[in-house]
Amino acid sequence: MTAEAVIHGTVISTYTRIVQIACEEAGLAHRTVATAAQSPENRHPFGKVPVVDLDGLELYESVSVAQYIDNAHNSGGLQPRDPARRAVMDRWIAVANTYLFPLFERGLVMPWVMHRYSGFPLDRETIDRSLPAISRALAFCEAEIQQNGGWDLTSFDLADVFLYPMLRSVELTPQGEAGLAQCPALASWMQELHDRPSIAATRWPGEEGEQS
Ligand SMILES: N[C@@H](CCC(=O)N[C@@H](CS)C(=O)NCC(=O)O)C(=O)O
């Protein structure tokens, strides 16, 4: 029987998309079952999405899920074997998950999502308060790339899988678009990935029509 990943997650979700991209890169069939993080159907023990059913396993935590998909269905093609390159990839995945996502999500992306998709007034106070830290984080990524301390731009690996959706969701806000316009190396990396098949196949609904 052909394997299929069943991804339980919200439709506009960074981490759901990360898992979708990993599936696409592996050529693994997948479908997403709309599941709200805080719903009783969600099986994540800490109320996050996604939870993934694959190969008879219940998987959660996107690093573990993406690595499993890549190891079991893609011969580890998105994970460098060289220990030094591996350390760089792991560092950037950790930076993305620990620092970038919480900053971007709470301070900028969620206020816009709540405004655009749920009709709430735009929470400008949260955005204004968060923008200096977000700008510093973008500037840090830009400087690291420019000084060769960034993730490996010469090949596509799991660092790209995690970082792209996080930065793309920032770019889809007016403030994020303005911030990224000041970061030429980051913007050109994003532009390069924009039409990669796994990225194109997992675009969020309305993504191309949004501010960008
Ligand atoms: N550590 C989790 C993080 C997942 C996560 O934060 N997902 C977001 C959606 S992109 C979520 O569930 N947010 C809902 C909430 O925090 O209530 C993972 O790696 O999968």
The ligand as a Gaussian input file, in Angstrom:
#p B3LYP/6-31G(d) Opt

LIG

0 1
 N        6.841000      22.728000      18.745000
 C        5.739000      22.583000      17.833000
 C        5.226000      23.977000      17.484000
 C        3.963000      23.932000      16.657000
 C        3.221000      25.261000      16.704000
 O        3.580000      26.204000      17.429000
 N        2.167000      25.305000      15.916000
 C        1.318000      26.482000      15.925000
 C        0.675000      26.669000      14.554000
 S        1.849000      27.089000      13.308000
 C        0.191000      26.266000      16.903000
 O       -0.199000      25.141000      17.165000
 N       -0.356000      27.352000      17.438000
 C       -1.526000      27.304000      18.251000
 C       -1.273000      27.649000      19.666000
 O       -0.123000      27.880000      20.063000
 O       -2.274000      27.711000      20.395000
 C        6.194000      21.824000      16.587000
 O        7.383000      21.793000      16.336000
 O        5.367000      21.218000      15.894000

